[in-house]
Amino acid sequence: MGKTTRRELSKEERKEIIGAYRCGTKPATIVRTLGFSSRTVYATVKRYKETGSAQPKPRPGGPPLLNDGGQRVVKQAVLAGRFQPLREITNEVNAKLGTSLSQYTVRRYMAKAGFSSHPACKKPLPRKKNVAARLAWCDKRKKWHVQWTRVLFSDESSFCLFSNR
């Protein structure tokens, strides 16, 4: 027997099960006749016996705060300002949607969209002396034509994986 997809019964389906039960039909016969799983039929009948209603108890948790369009706004805000702090992204989303979402809520929707936060790598800015030296190097070689054919470029680079700071 293959695995079936689970879904909640509609009100009409619950009424069919309870109607058949109230007419004196045994749950096993209801399973064969209506085609629902035995667990579903027995649980519905048990709930009806205990509470007088076939409706399940309300589940905890509220409805989602953002629909698909709101989630797209969060994604666009993150992509537009990748280096902005969460506070600024939250303010931008709230301004666009006219909502008052918390930073925690925006972070959850960001995670749902596949974004995660990491601190930016600290890199020193080039000093004025280095900028001038690079510019001078480029100016000196600006008119090279034949000389560049004798230069070998490699894809090797050195970098530090871990810092001792």
C-alpha positions as CSV (number, residue, x, y, z in Angstrom):
1,M,0.0,0.0,0.0
2,G,1.6,3.3,-1.1
3,K,1.9,6.4,0.9
4,T,-1.0,8.8,0.3
5,T,-0.9,12.6,0.7
6,R,-2.5,13.9,3.9
7,R,-5.1,16.5,3.8
8,E,-7.8,17.7,6.2
9,L,-11.4,16.6,5.6
10,S,-13.9,19.1,4.4
11,K,-17.1,19.8,6.4
12,E,-19.1,17.9,3.9
13,E,-16.8,14.8,4.2
14,R,-17.1,14.9,8.0
15,K,-20.9,15.2,7.7
16,E,-20.9,12.1,5.4
17,I,-19.0,10.1,8.0
18,I,-21.1,11.2,10.9
19,G,-24.3,10.8,9.0
20,A,-23.4,7.2,8.1
21,Y,-22.4,6.6,11.7
22,R,-25.7,8.0,13.1
23,C,-27.6,5.8,10.6
24,G,-26.0,2.8,12.3
25,T,-23.3,2.0,9.8
26,K,-20.2,0.5,11.4
27,P,-16.9,2.5,10.9
28,A,-15.3,-0.4,9.0
29,T,-18.2,-0.3,6.4
30,I,-17.8,3.6,6.2
31,V,-14.1,3.1,5.4
32,R,-15.0,0.7,2.5
33,T,-17.9,2.7,1.2
34,L,-16.5,6.3,1.3
35,G,-12.9,5.4,0.7
36,F,-11.3,7.3,3.6
37,S,-8.5,5.7,5.7
38,S,-9.7,3.7,8.7
39,R,-7.7,6.0,11.0
40,T,-9.5,9.1,9.6
41,V,-13.0,7.5,10.0
42,Y,-12.3,6.1,13.5
43,A,-10.8,9.4,14.7
44,T,-13.8,11.4,13.3
45,V,-16.3,9.1,15.0
46,K,-14.4,9.1,18.3
47,R,-14.3,13.0,18.2
48,Y,-18.0,13.0,17.5
49,K,-18.7,10.7,20.5
50,E,-16.6,12.7,22.9
51,T,-17.5,16.3,21.9
52,G,-20.7,16.0,19.9
53,S,-19.0,17.6,17.0
54,A,-16.9,16.3,14.1
55,Q,-14.9,19.5,13.9
56,P,-11.3,19.3,15.1
57,K,-10.0,21.7,17.8
58,P,-8.5,24.9,16.5
59,R,-4.8,24.6,16.1
60,P,-2.4,26.9,17.8
61,G,-0.6,29.7,16.0
62,G,-1.8,32.7,14.0
63,P,-2.1,33.1,10.3
64,P,1.0,34.1,8.3
65,L,1.7,37.9,8.5
66,L,2.9,38.1,4.9
67,N,1.4,36.7,1.7
68,D,3.5,35.9,-1.3
69,G,3.7,39.5,-2.4
70,G,4.9,40.6,1.0
71,Q,7.6,37.9,1.0
72,R,8.7,39.2,-2.4
73,V,9.1,42.7,-1.0
74,V,11.3,41.3,1.8
75,K,13.4,39.5,-0.8
76,Q,13.7,42.6,-3.0
77,A,14.7,44.7,0.1
78,V,17.5,42.3,1.0
79,L,18.8,42.1,-2.6
80,A,18.7,45.9,-3.0
81,G,20.7,46.5,0.2
82,R,22.7,43.4,0.9
83,F,25.0,45.2,3.4
84,Q,22.3,47.0,5.3
85,P,21.7,46.1,8.9
86,L,18.5,44.1,9.7
87,R,17.0,47.2,11.3
88,E,17.2,49.2,8.1
89,I,15.8,46.3,6.0
90,T,12.9,46.0,8.5
91,N,12.2,49.7,8.3
92,E,12.2,49.5,4.5
93,V,9.8,46.5,4.4
94,N,7.5,48.2,6.9
95,A,7.4,51.4,4.9
96,K,6.7,49.6,1.6
97,L,4.0,47.3,3.1
98,G,2.5,49.7,5.6
99,T,3.0,47.1,8.4
100,S,4.8,47.0,11.7
101,L,6.8,43.8,11.5
102,S,9.5,43.1,14.1
103,Q,13.1,42.5,13.2
104,Y,12.6,38.9,14.3
105,T,9.7,38.4,11.9
106,V,11.7,39.9,9.0
107,R,14.6,37.7,9.9
108,R,12.4,34.6,9.8
109,Y,11.0,35.5,6.3
110,M,14.6,36.2,5.2
111,A,15.6,32.7,6.4
112,K,12.6,31.2,4.6
113,A,13.8,32.9,1.4
114,G,17.2,31.4,1.8
115,F,19.1,34.4,3.2
116,S,21.5,34.2,6.2
117,S,23.5,36.9,7.8
118,H,27.2,36.9,8.3
119,P,29.5,39.7,9.5
120,A,31.4,41.4,6.7
121,C,35.1,40.6,6.4
122,K,37.1,43.6,7.6
123,K,39.5,44.8,4.9
124,P,41.8,47.8,5.2
125,L,41.3,50.6,2.7
126,P,44.3,51.3,0.5
127,R,46.4,54.2,1.8
128,K,47.0,57.3,-0.3
129,K,50.6,56.3,-0.8
130,N,49.5,52.9,-2.3
131,V,46.8,54.5,-4.5
132,A,49.4,56.9,-5.9
133,A,51.9,54.0,-6.5
134,R,49.3,51.9,-8.3
135,L,48.3,54.9,-10.5
136,A,51.9,55.6,-11.3
137,W,52.5,51.9,-12.2
138,C,49.5,52.0,-14.6
139,D,50.5,55.3,-16.2
140,K,54.0,53.9,-16.8
141,R,52.6,50.9,-18.7
142,K,49.6,52.6,-20.3
143,K,51.3,52.6,-23.8
144,W,52.7,49.2,-23.7
145,H,51.7,47.0,-26.7
146,V,54.4,44.5,-27.5
147,Q,55.6,44.3,-23.9
148,W,52.3,42.9,-22.7
149,T,52.8,39.9,-25.0
150,R,55.8,38.9,-22.9
151,V,53.9,39.1,-19.6
152,L,52.6,35.9,-18.0
153,F,49.5,36.2,-16.0
154,S,48.7,33.5,-13.5
155,D,45.6,32.8,-11.5
156,E,47.6,32.3,-8.3
157,S,46.9,34.6,-5.5
158,S,47.8,34.5,-1.8
159,F,45.3,35.1,0.9
160,C,44.9,34.6,4.6
161,L,42.2,32.1,5.6
162,F,42.5,32.8,9.4
163,S,43.4,35.9,11.2
164,N,45.4,35.9,14.5
165,R,43.5,39.0,15.7
